[in-house]
Amino acid sequence: MTEFVPASVTWAEPGDASAVADHIARVVSAPGDKRIAFTGGSTPIKVLALLKDRPLDWSSVTIALTDDRCVPDDHPASNFGKIHSALGTSGARFERLEEGAQVAPFDLVWLGMGEDGHVASLFPEMTAHVRPGPAVIATTPIPLPSEAPHDRLTLNEKALKATREIILVVTGASKRELLQSAIHGDDRYPVTHFLRGFGPPVTIYWSE
């Protein structure tokens, strides 16, 4: 794995949803079995809508989530429910998050980022279980966000870095400014740990 290689950061051009869709399509179309970790939120659903008419063989892909809220699949806050609704009939295999589970390496990890610099469910302030090695851990953000006041399951930093590459998909001027601060070493933000130091290459897809 690339875990002990100095991290490199590239800004994609263009950085819009169509460019992200092209990147996902390239990974899915590569020969052999693939493992992809999907971020939550609305962006993956928009990207998957752009891919629905492409002749992609999802049967060679195992899909995991970078994180999820501890809610039933049919709850509006369920990341698994959204991704499964979009790809459940595609032939892809799905790997659920289970607290304490060890995690196999990925071909691609797709991250988003919050306004506070959190990635997956690794927040600037949180309670969390510590697990050795690449694993699924339980976390609770502090404070609980009002729009999603739920405990979480998330891949830990080692699991998120156990991949050939990371794509980081963000929108908005304020997040671009935060990323620039993180790249220059502002360690208040969890995202900084993926943009500096050691880890797989990161491609940033940014759009307004």
C-alpha positions as CSV (number, residue, x, y, z in Angstrom):
1,M,0.0,0.0,0.0
2,T,0.9,3.7,-0.3
3,E,0.6,4.3,3.4
4,F,4.3,5.1,3.9
5,V,4.7,7.3,0.8
6,P,4.6,11.1,1.2
7,A,1.1,12.3,0.3
8,S,0.7,14.2,-3.0
9,V,-2.2,16.5,-3.8
10,T,-3.5,17.4,-7.3
11,W,-6.3,19.8,-8.1
12,A,-8.4,18.3,-10.9
13,E,-9.4,20.5,-13.8
14,P,-12.3,20.6,-14.4
15,G,-13.5,19.7,-10.9
16,D,-17.2,19.4,-11.5
17,A,-19.6,16.4,-11.0
18,S,-19.1,15.3,-14.6
19,A,-15.3,15.0,-14.0
20,V,-15.9,13.0,-10.8
21,A,-18.2,10.7,-12.8
22,D,-15.5,10.2,-15.3
23,H,-13.0,9.3,-12.6
24,I,-15.4,6.8,-11.0
25,A,-16.1,5.2,-14.4
26,R,-12.3,4.7,-15.0
27,V,-12.0,2.9,-11.7
28,V,-15.1,0.7,-12.3
29,S,-13.9,-0.1,-15.8
30,A,-10.4,-1.2,-14.8
31,P,-9.8,-5.0,-15.1
32,G,-10.3,-7.3,-12.1
33,D,-12.2,-6.9,-8.9
34,K,-12.4,-3.4,-7.3
35,R,-13.2,-2.0,-3.9
36,I,-14.5,1.6,-3.6
37,A,-15.5,3.4,-0.5
38,F,-18.2,6.0,-1.1
39,T,-18.8,9.2,0.8
40,G,-22.2,10.0,2.1
41,G,-24.4,13.0,1.3
42,S,-26.1,14.2,-1.9
43,T,-23.0,14.5,-4.1
44,P,-22.6,10.7,-4.8
45,I,-26.3,10.5,-5.8
46,K,-25.8,13.3,-8.4
47,V,-22.7,11.6,-9.7
48,L,-24.3,8.2,-10.0
49,A,-27.2,9.8,-11.9
50,L,-24.6,10.9,-14.5
51,L,-23.3,7.3,-14.7
52,K,-26.7,5.4,-14.9
53,D,-26.7,5.3,-18.7
54,R,-23.1,4.2,-19.1
55,P,-22.4,0.6,-19.8
56,L,-20.4,-0.1,-16.7
57,D,-19.9,-3.5,-15.1
58,W,-20.6,-2.9,-11.5
59,S,-20.6,-6.7,-10.8
60,S,-16.8,-6.5,-10.4
61,V,-17.1,-3.8,-7.7
62,T,-17.5,-4.0,-3.9
63,I,-18.9,-0.8,-2.5
64,A,-18.3,0.3,1.1
65,L,-19.2,3.5,2.8
66,T,-16.6,5.8,4.4
67,D,-19.1,6.4,7.2
68,D,-22.8,6.3,8.1
69,R,-25.3,7.4,10.7
70,C,-26.6,4.8,13.1
71,V,-30.1,4.8,11.7
72,P,-32.2,2.2,9.8
73,D,-31.6,1.9,6.0
74,D,-35.0,3.6,5.2
75,H,-34.2,6.6,7.4
76,P,-33.5,9.9,5.4
77,A,-30.1,10.2,7.1
78,S,-28.9,6.7,6.0
79,N,-26.0,6.9,3.6
80,F,-26.3,3.2,3.0
81,G,-29.9,3.5,2.1
82,K,-29.2,6.2,-0.5
83,I,-26.3,4.4,-2.2
84,H,-28.1,1.1,-2.2
85,S,-31.2,2.7,-3.8
86,A,-29.0,4.1,-6.5
87,L,-26.9,0.9,-7.2
88,G,-28.8,-2.0,-5.5
89,T,-29.8,-3.5,-8.9
90,S,-26.5,-2.8,-10.6
91,G,-24.8,-6.1,-9.6
92,A,-22.4,-4.4,-7.2
93,R,-21.6,-6.1,-3.9
94,F,-22.2,-4.0,-0.7
95,E,-20.1,-4.1,2.4
96,R,-21.8,-2.8,5.5
97,L,-20.0,-0.9,8.3
98,E,-19.7,-3.0,11.5
99,E,-18.1,-1.5,14.5
100,G,-14.7,-3.1,15.2
101,A,-14.5,-4.9,11.8
102,Q,-11.1,-4.9,10.1
103,V,-11.1,-3.3,6.7
104,A,-9.5,-4.7,3.5
105,P,-7.6,-2.2,1.2
106,F,-9.5,-0.2,-1.4
107,D,-8.8,0.8,-5.0
108,L,-10.5,4.2,-4.4
109,V,-11.7,6.1,-1.4
110,W,-14.1,9.0,-2.1
111,L,-14.1,11.6,0.6
112,G,-16.3,14.7,1.1
113,M,-15.5,17.4,3.6
114,G,-17.6,19.5,6.1
115,E,-17.3,23.2,6.8
116,D,-15.3,22.2,9.9
117,G,-12.8,20.2,7.9
118,H,-14.2,16.8,9.0
119,V,-13.9,13.9,6.6
120,A,-16.0,10.7,6.8
121,S,-17.1,10.9,10.5
122,L,-13.7,12.0,11.8
123,F,-14.5,15.4,13.4
124,P,-12.3,18.1,15.0
125,E,-14.0,17.2,18.3
126,M,-15.6,13.8,19.0
127,T,-15.8,10.8,21.2
128,A,-14.4,7.8,19.4
129,H,-13.4,4.1,19.9
130,V,-9.8,3.5,19.1
131,R,-9.0,0.4,17.0
132,P,-5.6,-0.8,15.8
133,G,-5.1,-1.1,12.1
134,P,-7.6,-0.3,9.4
135,A,-11.0,-0.7,11.1
136,V,-14.5,0.6,11.5
137,I,-14.9,2.7,14.6
138,A,-17.9,4.3,16.4
139,T,-17.8,8.1,16.8
140,T,-20.0,10.9,18.1
141,P,-19.4,14.4,16.9
142,I,-19.2,17.2,19.5
143,P,-21.5,19.0,19.3
144,L,-24.0,16.8,17.5
145,P,-25.0,18.6,14.3
146,S,-28.6,19.6,14.3
147,E,-29.3,18.4,10.8
148,A,-28.1,14.9,11.6
149,P,-28.0,14.3,15.4
150,H,-26.9,10.7,15.3
151,D,-24.0,8.5,16.4
152,R,-21.8,7.4,13.6
153,L,-19.8,4.5,12.2
154,T,-16.8,5.4,10.2
155,L,-13.6,4.0,8.7
156,N,-10.7,5.2,10.8
157,E,-7.8,7.1,9.3
158,K,-5.7,4.0,8.7
159,A,-8.6,2.4,6.8
160,L,-9.2,5.5,4.7
161,K,-5.6,5.7,3.8
162,A,-5.4,2.0,2.9
163,T,-6.2,2.7,-0.8
164,R,-4.5,3.2,-4.1
165,E,-5.9,6.8,-4.3
166,I,-8.3,9.2,-2.7
167,I,-10.6,11.7,-4.4
168,L,-11.8,14.6,-2.3
169,V,-14.9,16.3,-3.7
170,V,-15.9,19.7,-2.3
171,T,-17.9,22.7,-3.4
172,G,-17.9,26.4,-2.3
173,A,-15.4,29.2,-1.8
174,S,-15.2,28.7,2.0
175,K,-14.2,25.1,1.6
176,R,-11.5,25.9,-0.9
177,E,-10.0,28.4,1.6
178,L,-10.1,25.7,4.3
179,L,-8.3,23.3,2.0
180,Q,-5.6,25.8,1.2
181,S,-5.1,26.3,5.0
182,A,-4.9,22.5,5.5
183,I,-2.4,22.0,2.7
184,H,-0.2,24.6,4.3
185,G,-0.3,22.7,7.6
186,D,-3.2,23.9,9.7
187,D,-3.7,20.8,11.8
188,R,-7.0,21.9,13.4
189,Y,-8.8,20.1,10.6
190,P,-9.0,16.3,10.2
191,V,-8.6,16.7,6.4
192,T,-5.1,17.9,7.0
193,H,-4.0,14.4,7.9
194,F,-4.8,13.3,4.4
195,L,-3.3,16.2,2.5
196,R,0.1,16.3,4.4
197,G,2.4,13.7,5.8
198,F,2.2,10.2,4.5
199,G,-0.6,8.5,2.6
200,P,-2.0,7.8,-0.8
201,P,-2.2,10.4,-3.6
202,V,-5.2,12.8,-3.3
203,T,-7.0,14.4,-6.2
204,I,-9.2,17.3,-5.2
205,Y,-12.4,17.9,-7.3
206,W,-13.5,21.4,-6.4
207,S,-16.4,23.4,-7.9
208,E,-18.4,26.4,-7.0
